[in-house]
Each structure stands twice: as C-alpha cells, then as structure tokens.
Amino acid sequence: MDDTEFLGKRVVVTGGTRGIGAAIATRFARAGATVFTTARSEPVAPLDGIHFVVADLSTAEGASIAATRATEVLGGVDVLVNGVGGSTSGPGGALVLDDDDWLAAINANLLSAVRMDRMLLPRMIDRGSGVIVHVSSIQRHLPMNWSLPYAAAKAALSNYSKGLANQVAPRGIRVNAVAPGLTETPAVLARIRRTAAADAIAEEEARWRVADSLGGIPLGRLGTADDIAEMVVFLSSERAGWITGGEFVVDGGTLPIA
Ligand SMILES: NC(=O)c1ccc[n+]([C@@H]2O[C@H](COP(=O)([O-])OP(=O)(O)OC[C@H]3O[C@@H](n4cnc5c(N)ncnc54)[C@H](OP(=O)(O)O)[C@@H]3O)[C@@H](O)[C@H]2O)c1
C-alpha cells in the first residue's frame, strides 16, 4: 500500500465507527488522507487521527450537522463515501411491514446519501473535481424476505448513483457504487448470532445458513470489511480516473449473474 496516495486529500466516510465504514476510514487514513467520519453514537475505542461528529444521517438535521461540521473541519471535501446503511426490519415478509419500516429503510439507505451529496457536491462542482462512492448491496439484485425495504432502498441508491454520475461527469466529478456481499461486520455477526439462537444451532452453522440464504459464497468465506474498503479506496483514487457510473460487486462470487 502507498501511504502517500491520498496525502492532502480530504475524505468524508459516513458511518465509520464500525464494520465496513471503519475499515474504509482507516484505509484512507493509512494512505495519507485527512479523514472525517460520523455515527449516531460515540465510538467505543478512540479513532486514531480521524475527525468525528455524532449525527444521525437518517434525518435531514443529522445530515446537515455532518456536512457542515465536515466542511468546517476539512475546509472542503475531495472524496465522499456514503457508508451509512443497514436493515432494521424483522421476519415476516412484506405484508407485516408498515410505512414506518419502509421510511426507516429509505431514510437510512437512500436519503442519507442523497442529502450528503446535495450538501457537499456544490463545492466539488465549483472546484471541478471530486469523487463520490455509494455503499450499496448485492441485495439490490437479491431481495431477501427479511429485508425487503433495505433491498429496495439499496436498488434505488444504485439507480440514483448512476443518474448522478451522468449528471456530474461533465463537471469533473466521478460517482460509483460498491455492492458488498455478506461481509463479517458487527451488524452481520449480530444476525448470525440471532440465527444461531433462533434455530438452536452453532454459530459456524448459522454463519453458513445466512450465507446460503443469499445463494452461498463460491470463494468459501465471508468478506472482511477490508475486502470492501480496498475497492472503495481504489475507486476513489487517481488509478480509477476513467471509471464513473459503475456499480462494483465485491461478494466472493455470490451473485449468479454478471
Ligand atoms: N455487512 C454486510 O454484509 C453488508 C453487505 C452489503 C452492504 N452492506 C452495507 O455496508 C454499509 C456498512 O455495513 P456494516 O455491516 O459495516 O454495518 P455496521 O457494522 O452496523 O456499522 C454501521 C456503521 O454506520 C453507523 N451508522 C449506522 N446508521 C447510522 C445513521 N443513521 N447515522 C449515522 N451513522 C450510522 C454505525 O454507528 P452507530 O450505530 O453508532 O450509528 C456504524 O459506525 C451499510 O450501508 C450496509 O448496508 C453491508
């Protein structure tokens, strides 16, 4: 790894205190970037050298706090990674879900990114450069019974990402999406443990039960947060200078189609 690749670059990663967002924030910092991140709660362990603000990005107010503070601290943003997202709906399928379930998923997985982009893009446009990455999910192609609002919101995020890329490419800004497969983060570990408890099976068996519910993982292991961070950092770098409007799947081979 080149520890100077992002020297002088100002990077915002939303949702960077755990899991995939934390790996992305750390990876950028190790490559020399000045990094700013957000979460709804204070990090459990101190974030070494990474700026931080508490903000709930599923609300307009939280997004405004995060974007304003990031701009104050960094003086401008070169790279924005919209990492916030997740599923909160439980079992039971589409018919047990109400408007609140749907709005929660849309706010967390789609509007969190739309709002951050809307607030931070104008200064990128003024400068004529910038990079945005949206963290989507393979569930946007593979909707699961237990997380239909999440899958639909991620599908909308990927669709929006493509449209935004088309709009801002002539202004010198690249926009891409990354779609992770099953990645062992605190959120996924919690799901594995809930499955183990509900089905009265060992954690390792539950891990593969969850993986198999998505169609399995041909490479034989769950992803790590670093697997996803590597793709996000590549897309944000000059090495990806001619890549925009794409969605890049990082899933160990789960998706059965290209
Ligand atoms: N793990 C997977 O298998 C997988 C697969 C496909 C896509 N993804 C996507 O990857 C992203 C990260 O997932 P993860 O598994 O790493 O999640 P995670 O372990 O739950 O970590 C989520 C991070 O985002 C923060 N966060 C969550 N909601 C927030 C909100 N409303 N406002 C501000 N911060 C918020 C959390 O901190 P607080 O709780 O303190 O707010 C935490 O720092 C999500 O967009 C997810 O949909 C994950």
The ligand as a Gaussian input file, in Angstrom:
#p B3LYP/6-31G(d) Opt

LIG

0 1
 N      -22.018000      -6.253000       6.235000
 C      -22.562000      -6.693000       5.110000
 O      -22.671000      -7.914000       4.847000
 C      -23.037000      -5.718000       4.081000
 C      -23.429000      -6.218000       2.827000
 C      -23.877000      -5.323000       1.865000
 C      -23.907000      -3.971000       2.142000
 N      -23.529000      -3.521000       3.371000
 C      -23.604000      -2.071000       3.599000
 O      -22.366000      -1.612000       4.111000
 C      -22.605000      -0.491000       4.995000
 C      -21.957000      -0.799000       6.347000
 O      -22.493000      -2.014000       6.858000
 P      -21.844000      -2.717000       8.154000
 O      -22.273000      -4.141000       8.093000
 O      -20.418000      -2.360000       8.267000
 O      -22.700000      -2.005000       9.318000
 P      -22.418000      -1.865000      10.900000
 O      -21.448000      -2.905000      11.355000
 O      -23.771000      -1.823000      11.520000
 O      -21.746000      -0.411000      11.002000
 C      -22.527000       0.684000      10.618000
 C      -21.790000       1.986000      10.900000
 O      -22.625000       3.074000      10.469000
 C      -23.046000       3.838000      11.612000
 N      -24.455000       4.179000      11.371000
 C      -25.488000       3.331000      11.189000
 N      -26.630000       4.019000      10.982000
 C      -26.302000       5.337000      11.044000
 C      -27.027000       6.532000      10.928000
 N      -28.353000       6.532000      10.727000
 N      -26.378000       7.707000      11.041000
 C      -25.033000       7.734000      11.246000
 N      -24.289000       6.623000      11.377000
 C      -24.912000       5.441000      11.277000
 C      -22.814000       2.927000      12.816000
 O      -22.608000       3.632000      14.028000
 P      -23.871000       3.954000      15.018000
 O      -24.641000       2.686000      15.200000
 O      -23.252000       4.472000      16.269000
 O      -24.671000       4.990000      14.305000
 C      -21.527000       2.222000      12.371000
 O      -20.417000       3.087000      12.512000
 C      -24.113000      -0.320000       5.059000
 O      -24.511000       0.643000       4.098000
 C      -24.638000      -1.688000       4.655000
 O      -25.931000      -1.637000       4.116000
 C      -23.104000      -4.351000       4.347000

